[in-house]
Amino acid sequence: MTLLLKNVWRNVLKNRPLSNSTIRSSLSSSISELAISKPSDALMISIKSAPSTAEVLAAIQNNIGSLTHRHMLQALRTLFELQKSNSNDPEMLIKDPGFSVLCQNFKKHVRALEVNETIEAIKVLSYLKVPVDSLLVQTLLQLVRYNINMISVRQIMFLDFILSRFDTKNHLVDALRLALPLAFQIHLPLELDNQDLPLLRDMLMYSCSHDLPDRCINNIVTGLLLHDQAIDAHIARSIIWSLCDVNCTEKVFPTRVQLLHICCDILSERINKLSYEDVLRTAAKLKGRILEKHPEYYHQELMDSIAGYVINNNVPFENGLLIARVLSRIAHTNLSLVEYLCFQAASNAHTLTNARTNILFGFINCLANNNYTPSGDEWMEIRAQISRNPILSANSTALPWTKVCLELASLGVYEERLLKKVFSKEFLEKYLARERNDLDYLQLLTLHEAVHTFHSKDYTLPNEVLQKARNSYPVHAISEELETYLVRGLGSPEYAVRNVMLPCGIVADVVLCLKNGLPLKLPPLSSELKVPLEKLNIPPGAVVICIMNFNYGCFSMNSNRLRGTFRLIIDILEKQGYWTVAFNINEWINAPAHERTPYIMREINYRCGEIGMKLSAT
């Protein structure tokens, strides 16, 4: 590993703008100035207690001949503290000629610095926004490079944080940030202290954010598991954030999942110890992993506690909505939180009327994801506020008008102003001019059918747009496998056809027909292409059952219920006379092979029972 570090530096520094010889020459030219007499304690005290930056710099200039590296380092410390306490502009300081004198003379003494003093000097200079390509900063970074194998794990983590503050690209900073994780791996086995909980937390954060080898992360996780009773809310939050950066698949990394669940349990009980920002960020990080199909990160009690946090702390509407939107993407939010937001909105006539675009659309999205509308006067007030918001009259095609209309439709709301906009020729020309717009066509098709089915036939898409939208409706590769398992339960391949296009343009993944509870034989038309329903020659009085595949993200985690806009598709088909079975295809495909046919048949039988029919299959 040491050889690897040396090779990294050798390759990075081949074409560096600041060579080793330049540094050595600069240092050698000032060797004579290092032999200075030991300064008095009074000088150190005066630098340390100086009440202003001007007095610090004056003390340096007036005693330039008797200063050591320690006095100059103390001068930087004092400047750092004064800048922090007074919130002064660092640019004014670094432009001061006295500061230039300090830096020029400090550079002559850097060889006398210990490693921790070098890192401290870099910290101060980065805070003061001294350019990373200045000779002093470059000299200090070179010293770190020479001593990289002597840096402790704590110093590595702190130095990495400091280097991230430099906002200008620099080859030496980039090379150090590349080399520090390698040095961390070397030192970790030697410095891992299972008794030091804060250190273990920081090590985990560094290891996960820098994609270190699994063995490093697992060793730290094992140490943290020894402290399960001592982990407080803030450490639990930090651990959860870290584990959201790595793989926590239960079969591969059981100890990580164990630690994750322990920390989620702790936060569930002590969520009120965290700030609002920490709660929001925790929810957002967990959401990201869950939506990437990692169910290990879902923790119902923590979701409920986060919802309760908003209510118990009387979080303002906009902030509470941000948390509710995050939760609603992964689960049907605790209804008490949605009710709380609706009550807040309805209690103030201006909450939604004057809401910014992202707040208004976010609120609609939250209700749609949760399939929730309040009752009575509260819902009437909310609808009126939404209708009064001036953003609904905006003509920008950059806003997701079709999506908003769909979400409102899933709530039973059809806003005339929006429908006129979305179905207008002018809007459609601009809206559909974008590249990669298949999703736009699918949303328009669903909206078109929802409006025609539940509201009015006065709004319609141009024929060419409607035809292209129908052509854009996808078929799924998994439908063939689903059909295979279904016909096993029905008793014959003649009873099912896949990829059937209904008259409205929506494609049913698999279709079967029942009469008096018995499946009917259908023409052998299953295809990778779309099969028009008319070709099935369905006899009068038969019930058409459409099996619709929906993926992981279309359902909530805690109730396996479809989100609003996807449920709207089912509502449309059933209103048009097609009984539907909505399949969570990810859940089905993850079931053992021997359970897949019983799974399908249970779902169909349950749906048949809801319409008063019993399926009889051989």
N, C-alpha and C positions, 0 to 999 in steps of 0.2 A: 504493500500500500504506500509506503514511503517513496519507493521508486516511482510509483504512479504519480504521486504529487509532484515529484521533481520533473517528470516528463511533461505534466500539464504546464508547469511554469516555463519549461524550455521551449515548448511549442508556441505558447502565447506570446512570449517576449521576443520572438525572432524579429518582428518588425515594429517594435515599440517605439513611440516617439521620444521616450525618455530612457536612455540606456544606462546600464550599470556603471559604465565608465563615467558618465555625466554625474551620477550621484556620488561616486567615489571622489571624483575631482572636486565637487562642491564641498564634500565633507573634509577632504584633505586640506583644502585651502583655508579652512577655519580651525585646523587643529591647534594652532598656536593660541587661538582665542579661548580654548577650553581650559588652559592652565591659568585660571583666575583664582583669586583668593576667596576664601569662604566668606559669604556675605553675613552681615549681622542679622540677628533675629528681628531687630527693629524694622528692617527693610521688608522682611516677610510679613510682619504684622501690618505695616502700612499698606501693602498691596492687598492683603486679605480684608482689611477693614475699610478700604477706599469706598466712599459713598457714591461715586459716579464713575462712568467710563473714562471721562476726561482725566480724573485724578489717577486712575490706574495707569493710563498711558503716559501721564506726566511722570509718575514714579519710575516707569521703565526707562523713559528717555533721560531722566536726570541721573540714573544710576547704571547706565548701560555697561559700563566697564566692570562692574562688580556683581553682575547677575549670573546665577547658575541656571541650569535647566529647570530646577525645582521652582525658582522664583518666576520664571517665565510660564511654567505650567500653572502655577498658582494665579498668575495674571489672567490666563485664559479661563480658569475656573471662576474667578471673580467677575470677569466680563460676562461669562455665561449666566451667572446668577443675577447680575444686574439687568441683563437683557430680558431674562424670564420674568423678573419681578416688576419691571417697568413696561413690559410689552413694547419695547422700542423697535424701530425698523433696523434689522441687521445691516442693511445696505449702507446706511449712514455710517455705521461703525467701521465696516471694512474699507470704506473710502477715506477714512481718517488717516493722514500721514503717520500718525503715531502708531496706528495698528500695523501699518506696513513695516515700521521699524521693529516692532515686536516680532512679527513673522520672520523678517530677514535674520534677526539675531537668534531667534528660537531655532531656526534651521541649522545654525552652526553648532547647536548643542544636542541635536537629536540622538547622537550615538550614546549619550549618557542615560537615555530613557530606558526604563524597564518596560517589559511588554505591556503590562496593564496601564502604564503611564502613556505609552504610545497610543493605545486604544482610546484612552480618555481624551487625549489631544485631538484625535480624529473625531470623536463625538462632539466636542465643543466646536471645532471648525465646521462640521457639517451643520450644526444648529445655527451657527453664525452665517451660514450660506457662503462660506469661502469656496470659490470654484474648485471642483475636483481636480482639474488639470493644473492648478497652481503648483509651484515647485515645492512648497512646504507640504501640502497634502500628499503629493506624489512621493515625496521623500519618506513620509510616515507610512504610507502604504507599502513602499518597498521594504521598510523595516519589518512590517508585519509579515511580508512574504518570506524574508530571510528567517524569521522565527516561527513560522507557521506550525512546526512540529512541537513547539513549546507552549502553544496556546491551549488553555483548558477548555473543557466543554462549555462551561458558563461563558467564557470569553468568546468562544466561537459563535454562540447564539447571539450574544450582545453585539458583536462586531457585524454579523450578518444583518442585524436590524439597522445598525448605523449605515452600512453601505447601501441599504435600500432607500435611504433618505436622499442620496445624491441623485438629482434628477437629470443629470447629463450623462450620456453614454461615454464610457471610458474603458479602454482595454484592460487597465490594471484592476479596476473595480470588478469588471466582468470576470476576469480570471480568478480573482479572489473568491468571488461568490461561487465559482465553479469548484474551487479547491477546498473551500471550507467544509462542505458536506463530506468530502473524502477524509479530511482530518477528523471530523466528528466521529466517523465510523471507527477510526483508529483508537480514539480516546474513550469511546463509549464503554467498552468492556472494563476498562481500568477505573473509570470514574462513576460508573453506575452505582448509586447508593439507594438501596431499596427502603432505607429509613427516612429519606428526604422527600416528602410528598411534593412540595413546590418544585423541586428540581425534576422529579419524574414528570410532573405536568408539563414543564417547559421543554423537557427532552422530547416528550410525545408530540408536542406542538411542532417542534422543529423537524422531527423525523417525518411526520405526516405531510407537512407542507413542502418538504424537499424530496419526497418520493424515495426515501432511503430503503434499503433492503428489508424484506419482511422480518428477518431475524432481529434486526435492530428494534423495530416497532414491537415485535412480540415479546422481547426481553423487557421492554419498558412496561408493556401492558401487564405482564406477569407481576412486576413490582407494584404497579398501581392496584392490582387486585388484592394485595395484602393490606390495603388501607381502606377497604370498602366502608368501614364504620367511621372513618375520619374525613371522608370527602365531603366538603361543604358545597353549597349551591354554586359558588363561583368557580370552584375547581371542576365540579361536575359539568358546568356549562362549557368550560375550556376543553375538557376531554371530549365532549360530544362534538364540538366544532372540529377538533382534530380528527376524530374518527370519521367525520363526514368527508374527509379528504382522501380516504384510503378504502381499500376493499374490506368489507366486513361480512362477506358471505359466510353463513353459519357453518356450512360443511367444511370449509377450508380454514376459517379462522374463528373457532368457537370461543376462544378466550376474549377476542375483541368484542364479539357479540355479547358475551357475559358482562364485560365492563360497560359496554354501551347501555345495556338494559339496567344495570345497577345505577348508572348516572341518570338515566331517564326516570327511574324510581325516585331518586333523590330530588331531582328538579320538580317532579310531580308534587312532592310534599312541601318544597321550599321555594316555589316559583316567585313568591312575593319578595324574596331577598334580591331579586335581579331588577335592573333598570328596564324601562320599556324598550330601549334600543336593544338590549341583550335578549329580551324575550322575542322580539320581532326577528332578530338575526338567527336565533336558535330555530325558530319555526321555519324560516326561509331555508336554512341549511338542510334541515330534515326533509322539507318538501322536495328540494332538488334531488336528494338521493332516492326518495320514494318514487318520484316520477321517472327515475332511471331504472325502475323495476328492481329495487332492492327493498323488499318488505321488512327486512330486519330492522330498518330504521323507524318503522311505524310503532307507536306506543300510545294506545288509546288514552290511558290515564294522563299522560303528559299533554296530549291534545286538549283534553277536558280542562286540565289545569291552566293551560295557556288561555283558553276561552274564559275561564273563571277570573283570570288575572285582569282582563279588560273590564269585566263587570265590577269586581271587588274594588278596583282602584279607580273606578269612575273615569276611565280613559276617554278623552274627547272623541267625538264621532270619527273624524278623519283618521286619527291614529288607530282607533279600534277597528276601523274598516280595513286598514292595511293588514292587520293580523287576521281578521276574518277571511280576507281574500286568500291569504296564504293557506289557511286551514281548509278552506273550501275546495282548493285544488287537489287535496289529498284525501279528504273525507267529507261526509256531510257534517258540517260544523255543528258543534253543540248548539241546539236550537235556542237556548237561553241567550247566547251571544247574538244570534241573528235577531231575535226579538228585542234585545237591548238596543241594537243599532236602529231597528225600525222605530222603536219608541223615541229614540233621540231625534231621528229624522222627522217624525210626525209632530213632535212637540215644538219644533221651531219651523215656522213657515218658510224660512229662508235657507234651511240646511241644504236642500237639494236644488231649490230654485236658483241659488247663487253659487252652487258648487262648481269647482273647476272641472274641466273635461275628464281628467283621470279619476276624479272622485265620483262624479256622476256615473261614468261607465263602469267603474269598479263596483259601485253599489249594485247596479243592475246585474253585473256578472256574478256577484256574491249570491244574490237571491236566486238567479237561474241555476247556479251550481248546486244550490241546496234545495231546489224545487220548492221554494218557500214563498208564500205570500201571506201577509198578515190579514186579519179578518176585519170586516166592518169599516168603520170610519177611518181607522188608521191607514188602511190600504187606499181608501179614496183620497186621503190627504197626500200620501206619498205619490200616487199617480198624478195628482194635480200638480205637485211640485216638479216632478219630472217633465211634465208637459210644458210648464212655464219656463223651464231653463232655456235661455237664449241660444245655447250651443246647438240645439236641435234645428235651428235655422241656418247654421253655418253651411257653406257650400264646398268646403274642403273635401276632396276625394282621398286625402291622406288618412282621414279618420275611418275607423272600422264600422261604417254605417250598417252594412249587411249583417255583421256579427251582432251589433246592438239590436237590430230589428229582430233577429232570430231569438236572442235572449229574452227580449220583451214578449215575443210570441209564445215562448215556452211558459211565460207567466200569464198568458191570456191577454196581453196588451198589444193593441195594434194602433200605433200612433200615426195618424193620417199624414202629418207633415213629413215624417220619415219615409213612409211608404211612397208618397209622391216623389220624393227625392230619389230613392233607390230605384224605382221603376222608370224614372225619366230617361229619355234617350241621351240627354247631355251627360248625365251621371254615368250611365253604362258605358258610353264611349271612352270616357276618361278612366273609369274604374277598371275596365277590361283591357286597357292598353298596356297594362303592366305585364312584365314577363313572369313566367312560372305562376300562372293564375288558375290552376286547376281547382285549388281550394275555393277561390272566389266563385267559380262556376257551381261548385257543389253547394255552397252556402246559398247562392241565388236560387238554385233548384229547390232546395228545402224550403226557403222562404216563400217562393212562388206557390208551392203546394200547400204550405201552412195557411197563407192568405186565402187561397181559393177554397180550402177545406173548411176553415173556421171563421173567415171574416167576410170577404167579398171577392167576386170575380171581376170587379172593375179594374183591378191591377193585374197586368200580365206582362210577361217578357216578350220581346220580339221573337219571331219564330226561329231566326238563325241563332240567337243567344240560347233559347230554350233547347234547341236541338243539340247545340254544342255542350250544354250543361248535362243533358241526358247521356251524350256520348262519353262525357268525362267521368261518369259514375263508375267507380272501380269494381273489379272482381278480385277475390282474394284467393291466393294459392291454397290456403288451408281448407277451402270449401270442399275440395275433393276428398280430403281425409275425413272431414266431418260427415260427408255423404256416405263414405265407406262404413263408418261405425253406426250411422243411423239405419242403413238398410239391414244391418245385422239384427237390429232390434225390431224392425218392421217385418222382416222375414223374406224380402225379395227386393232386388234392385229396381224393379218396375214401379216401386211406390214413391220414388224420390227423384227429383231433377234439380241440378245445381245451376247457379248463375242465371236465375230467371229475372228478366226485366219486366217490371210491372208497368201498366199503362202510364203511370205518372213519371216514369224514368228511373225510379229507385230500383236497385237490384237486390233481390232476395238471394242470400247465399245458397239456401236449399229450400225447395218447396215440396210439400206433400198435400194431398187432398183427402178429406174424410167425408164419408156419408154414413150416417147412422153409426158413427164410431169406428167404421171400418176403413182402412186405407184403400184408395182407388188406384188401379193401374194407370200409369202415365206413359206417353210415348218416350222411347229411349233417346232423349235429346240433350242429356248432360253434355256440357261443352266448356272449353276454356273461354269461349266467347259468350256473349249474352244471348239468352234464349227468350224471345218474346212470350209473354204469358198466353197470348192467343193461340199459340201452337200446341198448347197442352190439351186443348179440346175438353175443358172442364165441364162436366154435365151440370144442368140446373140443380140447385139444392145442395151442391157439394160445398164443403167448407175448405177454404184455402188457408193453409197454415204456412207462414213464412218464418224461416229460421234466419235470424240476423246476427252476424258476428260483430262484436264490438271489442276493441282491445282494452288493455289494462287501464289506460288513462281515461276511458269513457265512464268508468265506474268509480264510486267512492270506495275507500278502503274499509270503512267500518260498517257499511250497510249493503254493499254490493248493489247499490241502486244507481241507475243511469243518471248522469248529469242532465240538466234541463234541455239543452239543444239536441242531445242524442235521444232523450226520451221523446222529444217532439216528433222525431221520425216515426217512432212506434205509434204515437197518437195519430199521426197523419194516416198511416197504413190502416190502422184499426177503424178510423172514421170512414175510410174508403172501402171497408168491407173485408180486409185481410187480417186474420188473427195472427199475432206474431209471438215468437219466442226469442227474447233477447239473450244472446249468449256472451258470457265473459270468456272469450276464446283463450285468453292466457291461463285462466283458472282451469279450463277444460283440458288444454294441451299439457298442463303440468300434472294432471291426474294420471295414475297408473293406467296402462293400456286396457287392463281387464275391467276398469271402472268407467271407461269412456262411454260405452253403449248404455249401461244403466243410468249414467249421468244424463245423457240426451233424453232417454225415455222418461225419466222422472220429470224433467223440465216440460216436455210436451204434455205428459199426463196432467201435470199441475195446471197448465194453461187450458187444457181441454176441460178440466174440472171447473174452471172459472166461467166457462161458457155453457156449463151444464151438459157436457158430453164426456163419455168414457171411451178412451182409445182401446180398441181391441186389435191386437197385433199377434201374428203367429210367431 
